Amino acid sequence: MGAWGVGTFENDSAADFVWAVGDRPAIATIMVPIETLIEAVRTGDDLESGLCEEANAAAELLAALRYGDRSALSPSALEVIAKLREKPTDAQMDQARAIVDRIARNSELSEAFAESDSFETWQAAMAALRTRLG
């Protein structure tokens, strides 16, 4: 049985993503799910839940790299951050903000939480992530 919670790192997709980034720690690797979802928005495709979870994890990593707030990171995400020296660009941060806003508003992940008892808690977690992104 997989893990699924309201926190960014409380699901298997985010954990797998962080593990994969740890093997190739770079901003370009972190940006993959965000860029994939931006393309999905552009083409009108659905924003699949697992990819949204990965993009939220990527956004948390970017926020920590850019602004230094590591309070929301999992232990494995902290290990990844420790390996990175580069900082995300303004454009990358803008992309992360845009996709987090879209995930919160209209995605398979938001639909799944809307059908659960945790929707308000998830919305608060998403708002907190957006705040960390600046």
C-alpha positions as YAML, in Angstrom:
chain: A
units: angstrom
residues:
- id: 1
  name: MET
  ca: [0.00, 0.00, 0.00]
- id: 2
  name: GLY
  ca: [1.38, 3.40, -0.98]
- id: 3
  name: ALA
  ca: [1.78, 6.44, 1.18]
- id: 4
  name: TRP
  ca: [-0.48, 9.44, 0.59]
- id: 5
  name: GLY
  ca: [-0.80, 12.49, 2.82]
- id: 6
  name: VAL
  ca: [-1.37, 16.23, 2.64]
- id: 7
  name: GLY
  ca: [2.28, 17.15, 3.13]
- id: 8
  name: THR
  ca: [4.49, 17.52, 0.09]
- id: 9
  name: PHE
  ca: [6.71, 14.61, 1.05]
- id: 10
  name: GLU
  ca: [3.98, 12.35, 2.47]
- id: 11
  name: ASN
  ca: [3.51, 10.32, -0.72]
- id: 12
  name: ASP
  ca: [5.40, 7.75, -2.72]
- id: 13
  name: SER
  ca: [5.68, 9.85, -5.89]
- id: 14
  name: ALA
  ca: [7.48, 12.68, -4.09]
- id: 15
  name: ALA
  ca: [9.74, 10.24, -2.25]
- id: 16
  name: ASP
  ca: [10.66, 8.50, -5.50]
- id: 17
  name: PHE
  ca: [11.31, 11.86, -7.15]
- id: 18
  name: VAL
  ca: [13.63, 13.00, -4.36]
- id: 19
  name: TRP
  ca: [15.49, 9.70, -4.55]
- id: 20
  name: ALA
  ca: [15.94, 10.14, -8.32]
- id: 21
  name: VAL
  ca: [17.16, 13.73, -7.92]
- id: 22
  name: GLY
  ca: [19.64, 12.51, -5.31]
- id: 23
  name: ASP
  ca: [21.23, 10.34, -7.99]
- id: 24
  name: ARG
  ca: [21.61, 13.35, -10.33]
- id: 25
  name: PRO
  ca: [21.46, 16.46, -8.14]
- id: 26
  name: ALA
  ca: [21.01, 19.49, -10.39]
- id: 27
  name: ILE
  ca: [18.46, 22.24, -10.91]
- id: 28
  name: ALA
  ca: [17.77, 20.81, -14.38]
- id: 29
  name: THR
  ca: [16.77, 17.48, -12.82]
- id: 30
  name: ILE
  ca: [14.55, 19.21, -10.27]
- id: 31
  name: MET
  ca: [12.79, 21.16, -13.03]
- id: 32
  name: VAL
  ca: [11.68, 18.10, -15.04]
- id: 33
  name: PRO
  ca: [8.22, 17.58, -13.46]
- id: 34
  name: ILE
  ca: [7.49, 21.31, -13.43]
- id: 35
  name: GLU
  ca: [8.40, 21.66, -17.10]
- id: 36
  name: THR
  ca: [6.40, 18.54, -17.95]
- id: 37
  name: LEU
  ca: [3.29, 19.97, -16.28]
- id: 38
  name: ILE
  ca: [3.77, 23.35, -17.94]
- id: 39
  name: GLU
  ca: [3.73, 21.54, -21.29]
- id: 40
  name: ALA
  ca: [0.60, 19.63, -20.21]
- id: 41
  name: VAL
  ca: [-1.13, 22.93, -19.39]
- id: 42
  name: ARG
  ca: [-0.08, 24.32, -22.76]
- id: 43
  name: THR
  ca: [-1.48, 21.34, -24.66]
- id: 44
  name: GLY
  ca: [-4.61, 20.97, -22.54]
- id: 45
  name: ASP
  ca: [-3.64, 17.59, -21.07]
- id: 46
  name: ASP
  ca: [-4.68, 16.48, -17.60]
- id: 47
  name: LEU
  ca: [-2.32, 17.22, -14.73]
- id: 48
  name: GLU
  ca: [-1.80, 13.68, -13.42]
- id: 49
  name: SER
  ca: [-1.66, 13.25, -9.64]
- id: 50
  name: GLY
  ca: [1.73, 11.56, -9.38]
- id: 51
  name: LEU
  ca: [3.40, 14.16, -11.55]
- id: 52
  name: CYS
  ca: [1.74, 16.91, -9.50]
- id: 53
  name: GLU
  ca: [3.17, 15.37, -6.35]
- id: 54
  name: GLU
  ca: [6.61, 15.35, -7.97]
- id: 55
  name: ALA
  ca: [6.22, 18.97, -9.06]
- id: 56
  name: ASN
  ca: [5.26, 20.01, -5.53]
- id: 57
  name: ALA
  ca: [8.39, 18.27, -4.22]
- id: 58
  name: ALA
  ca: [10.45, 20.03, -6.89]
- id: 59
  name: ALA
  ca: [8.94, 23.36, -5.86]
- id: 60
  name: GLU
  ca: [9.85, 22.71, -2.22]
- id: 61
  name: LEU
  ca: [13.44, 21.96, -3.26]
- id: 62
  name: LEU
  ca: [13.61, 25.13, -5.34]
- id: 63
  name: ALA
  ca: [12.20, 27.24, -2.50]
- id: 64
  name: ALA
  ca: [14.74, 25.80, -0.08]
- id: 65
  name: LEU
  ca: [17.60, 26.43, -2.50]
- id: 66
  name: ARG
  ca: [16.50, 29.97, -3.27]
- id: 67
  name: TYR
  ca: [15.38, 31.22, 0.13]
- id: 68
  name: GLY
  ca: [16.92, 28.79, 2.61]
- id: 69
  name: ASP
  ca: [13.69, 27.72, 4.35]
- id: 70
  name: ARG
  ca: [14.12, 23.98, 4.79]
- id: 71
  name: SER
  ca: [11.37, 23.52, 7.39]
- id: 72
  name: ALA
  ca: [9.07, 21.56, 5.06]
- id: 73
  name: LEU
  ca: [11.73, 19.22, 3.67]
- id: 74
  name: SER
  ca: [11.92, 15.52, 4.40]
- id: 75
  name: PRO
  ca: [15.22, 14.03, 5.62]
- id: 76
  name: SER
  ca: [15.96, 12.70, 2.12]
- id: 77
  name: ALA
  ca: [15.17, 16.10, 0.58]
- id: 78
  name: LEU
  ca: [17.59, 17.71, 3.04]
- id: 79
  name: GLU
  ca: [20.27, 15.31, 1.81]
- id: 80
  name: VAL
  ca: [19.60, 16.34, -1.79]
- id: 81
  name: ILE
  ca: [19.76, 20.04, -0.93]
- id: 82
  name: ALA
  ca: [23.12, 19.51, 0.76]
- id: 83
  name: LYS
  ca: [24.53, 18.26, -2.56]
- id: 84
  name: LEU
  ca: [23.49, 21.33, -4.56]
- id: 85
  name: ARG
  ca: [25.35, 24.62, -4.84]
- id: 86
  name: GLU
  ca: [23.43, 26.27, -7.67]
- id: 87
  name: LYS
  ca: [20.39, 28.49, -7.12]
- id: 88
  name: PRO
  ca: [17.26, 28.51, -9.27]
- id: 89
  name: THR
  ca: [16.79, 31.43, -11.63]
- id: 90
  name: ASP
  ca: [13.95, 33.93, -11.46]
- id: 91
  name: ALA
  ca: [12.35, 32.22, -14.48]
- id: 92
  name: GLN
  ca: [12.51, 28.80, -12.81]
- id: 93
  name: MET
  ca: [10.93, 30.22, -9.66]
- id: 94
  name: ASP
  ca: [8.18, 31.82, -11.78]
- id: 95
  name: GLN
  ca: [7.51, 28.45, -13.43]
- id: 96
  name: ALA
  ca: [7.33, 26.73, -10.03]
- id: 97
  name: ARG
  ca: [4.89, 29.35, -8.69]
- id: 98
  name: ALA
  ca: [2.69, 29.06, -11.76]
- id: 99
  name: ILE
  ca: [2.49, 25.28, -11.66]
- id: 100
  name: VAL
  ca: [1.86, 25.12, -7.90]
- id: 101
  name: ASP
  ca: [-0.99, 27.60, -8.36]
- id: 102
  name: ARG
  ca: [-2.40, 25.46, -11.17]
- id: 103
  name: ILE
  ca: [-2.06, 22.22, -9.19]
- id: 104
  name: ALA
  ca: [-3.94, 23.78, -6.28]
- id: 105
  name: ARG
  ca: [-6.68, 25.09, -8.55]
- id: 106
  name: ASN
  ca: [-7.19, 22.45, -11.24]
- id: 107
  name: SER
  ca: [-5.45, 19.07, -11.33]
- id: 108
  name: GLU
  ca: [-6.12, 15.41, -10.67]
- id: 109
  name: LEU
  ca: [-4.43, 15.92, -7.30]
- id: 110
  name: SER
  ca: [-6.76, 18.77, -6.30]
- id: 111
  name: GLU
  ca: [-9.73, 16.68, -7.43]
- id: 112
  name: ALA
  ca: [-8.57, 13.73, -5.34]
- id: 113
  name: PHE
  ca: [-8.23, 15.88, -2.24]
- id: 114
  name: ALA
  ca: [-11.56, 17.59, -2.94]
- id: 115
  name: GLU
  ca: [-13.17, 14.17, -2.57]
- id: 116
  name: SER
  ca: [-11.42, 13.50, 0.74]
- id: 117
  name: ASP
  ca: [-11.83, 14.71, 4.31]
- id: 118
  name: SER
  ca: [-8.40, 16.38, 4.03]
- id: 119
  name: PHE
  ca: [-9.18, 18.98, 1.38]
- id: 120
  name: GLU
  ca: [-8.96, 22.05, 3.63]
- id: 121
  name: THR
  ca: [-5.73, 20.79, 5.21]
- id: 122
  name: TRP
  ca: [-4.28, 20.13, 1.76]
- id: 123
  name: GLN
  ca: [-5.30, 23.60, 0.59]
- id: 124
  name: ALA
  ca: [-3.52, 25.10, 3.60]
- id: 125
  name: ALA
  ca: [-0.41, 23.03, 2.82]
- id: 126
  name: MET
  ca: [-0.49, 24.23, -0.79]
- id: 127
  name: ALA
  ca: [-0.86, 27.85, 0.36]
- id: 128
  name: ALA
  ca: [2.13, 27.40, 2.66]
- id: 129
  name: LEU
  ca: [4.18, 25.97, -0.22]
- id: 130
  name: ARG
  ca: [3.18, 28.94, -2.37]
- id: 131
  name: THR
  ca: [4.33, 31.29, 0.40]
- id: 132
  name: ARG
  ca: [7.69, 29.52, 0.60]
- id: 133
  name: LEU
  ca: [8.09, 30.04, -3.15]
- id: 134
  name: GLY
  ca: [7.91, 33.79, -2.61]
...
